[in-house]
Amino acid sequence: MSKILIAYVVFAALIIVAVVTHPAMVLPAGAYNVPTKEQMEINRKAYALAAQQQEAEWQLATTRTLVTAMLREPASGKFGVVFHGRGKAVCGTINARNGFGGMTGQKAFVRLPGKVPMFEDAWNESFVNAWNRHCANV
């Protein structure tokens, strides 16, 4: 039993000597690089930008789904320009069939965050205000 203990101690001593005299044997050069503060800041900004882009894409997709669902004949909807307005609003135009089967022509819509889309209407003052505030001159 003592021979095994002596062998173990000798083996451990050899490993300690190898690590102290040749640290490259333990960890190859470049195997572990600690990121600099600049690299960490770049990564943080990249993740934040990716999250913003993902949220923007989700807002567009959700708005398209809601606008289509509100049409008299959802399958007839053809989107024109759709864009992000001020304050996370989604603005755009859509052409769809009316109750008589004819196409309406491009009608504007605005969807404010957390709200149902509003459509262009000569009598709808809240739409005009929302369009002017969030979509005009973007």
C-alpha positions as CSV (number, residue, x, y, z in Angstrom):
1,M,0.0,0.0,0.0
2,S,2.8,2.4,0.7
3,K,4.3,1.9,-2.8
4,I,1.0,3.1,-4.3
5,L,1.0,6.2,-2.0
6,I,4.6,6.9,-2.9
7,A,3.9,6.6,-6.6
8,Y,0.9,8.9,-6.2
9,V,2.9,11.6,-4.4
10,V,5.7,11.4,-7.0
11,F,3.2,11.7,-9.8
12,A,1.5,14.7,-8.2
13,A,4.9,16.3,-7.7
14,L,5.8,15.8,-11.4
15,I,2.6,17.4,-12.4
16,I,3.2,20.4,-10.2
17,V,6.7,20.8,-11.5
18,A,5.4,20.6,-15.1
19,V,2.7,23.2,-14.5
20,V,5.1,25.6,-12.8
21,T,7.9,25.3,-15.3
22,H,5.7,25.0,-18.4
23,P,2.3,26.7,-18.0
24,A,1.6,26.3,-21.7
25,M,1.2,22.6,-21.1
26,V,-1.9,23.1,-19.0
27,L,-3.7,25.7,-21.2
28,P,-2.7,26.2,-24.8
29,A,-2.1,29.8,-25.9
30,G,-5.4,31.5,-27.0
31,A,-7.5,28.7,-25.5
32,Y,-9.3,31.2,-23.2
33,N,-9.5,34.9,-24.0
34,V,-11.2,37.2,-21.6
35,P,-13.2,39.8,-23.5
36,T,-12.2,43.4,-23.1
37,K,-14.6,46.1,-22.0
38,E,-14.8,47.3,-25.5
39,Q,-15.7,43.8,-26.8
40,M,-18.4,43.5,-24.1
41,E,-19.9,46.8,-25.0
42,I,-20.0,45.9,-28.7
43,N,-21.7,42.6,-27.8
44,R,-24.2,44.4,-25.6
45,K,-25.1,46.9,-28.4
46,A,-25.4,44.1,-30.9
47,Y,-27.8,42.2,-28.6
48,A,-29.9,45.3,-28.0
49,L,-30.1,46.1,-31.7
50,A,-31.1,42.5,-32.5
51,A,-33.9,42.7,-29.8
52,Q,-35.1,46.0,-31.3
53,Q,-35.2,44.5,-34.8
54,Q,-37.0,41.4,-33.6
55,E,-39.6,43.6,-31.8
56,A,-40.0,45.8,-35.0
57,E,-40.6,42.7,-37.1
58,W,-43.1,41.4,-34.6
59,Q,-45.0,44.7,-34.7
60,L,-45.2,44.7,-38.5
61,A,-46.4,41.1,-38.6
62,T,-49.0,41.6,-35.8
63,T,-50.3,44.8,-37.6
64,R,-50.6,43.0,-40.9
65,T,-52.6,40.2,-39.2
66,L,-54.9,42.6,-37.4
67,V,-55.5,44.7,-40.5
68,T,-56.3,41.7,-42.6
69,A,-58.6,40.3,-40.0
70,M,-60.6,43.5,-39.9
71,L,-61.4,43.4,-43.7
72,R,-64.7,42.4,-45.1
73,E,-63.0,39.9,-47.3
74,P,-59.6,39.2,-45.7
75,A,-58.1,37.1,-48.6
76,S,-58.5,40.1,-50.9
77,G,-56.2,42.4,-48.9
78,K,-53.1,43.7,-50.8
79,F,-50.7,45.8,-48.8
80,G,-49.1,48.8,-50.2
81,V,-46.4,50.6,-48.2
82,V,-46.1,49.6,-44.6
83,F,-43.6,51.4,-42.3
84,H,-42.8,52.3,-38.8
85,G,-43.9,55.7,-37.7
86,R,-43.0,57.7,-34.7
87,G,-43.6,56.3,-31.2
88,K,-43.7,52.6,-32.3
89,A,-46.7,53.2,-34.5
90,V,-47.1,51.1,-37.7
91,C,-48.5,53.0,-40.7
92,G,-49.4,51.8,-44.2
93,T,-51.9,51.4,-46.9
94,I,-54.0,48.4,-48.1
95,N,-56.3,47.7,-51.0
96,A,-59.2,45.3,-50.5
97,R,-62.7,44.4,-51.8
98,N,-65.7,46.3,-50.5
99,G,-69.2,45.0,-49.9
100,F,-70.0,45.3,-53.6
101,G,-67.0,43.2,-54.7
102,G,-65.0,46.1,-56.1
103,M,-61.6,47.1,-54.9
104,T,-61.5,50.1,-52.6
105,G,-58.2,51.6,-53.7
106,Q,-55.3,52.1,-51.3
107,K,-56.7,53.1,-47.9
108,A,-54.3,54.3,-45.2
109,F,-54.2,52.7,-41.7
110,V,-52.4,53.4,-38.4
111,R,-51.8,51.1,-35.5
112,L,-50.6,52.6,-32.3
113,P,-48.9,50.3,-29.8
114,G,-51.4,48.1,-28.0
115,K,-54.4,49.5,-30.0
116,V,-56.6,48.2,-32.8
117,P,-55.7,49.6,-36.3
118,M,-57.6,52.7,-37.4
119,F,-58.5,53.1,-41.1
120,E,-58.6,56.2,-43.3
121,D,-62.1,57.8,-43.2
122,A,-63.2,61.3,-44.0
123,W,-65.3,61.4,-40.8
124,N,-62.7,60.0,-38.5
125,E,-60.9,62.8,-36.8
126,S,-58.9,60.5,-34.5
127,F,-57.4,58.8,-37.5
128,V,-56.4,62.1,-39.1
129,N,-54.7,63.2,-35.8
130,A,-53.0,59.9,-35.4
131,W,-51.7,59.9,-39.0
132,N,-50.4,63.4,-38.8
133,R,-48.7,62.8,-35.4
134,H,-47.2,59.4,-36.1
135,C,-47.0,58.8,-39.9
136,A,-46.7,62.1,-41.7
137,N,-43.1,63.3,-42.6
138,V,-41.4,60.2,-41.2
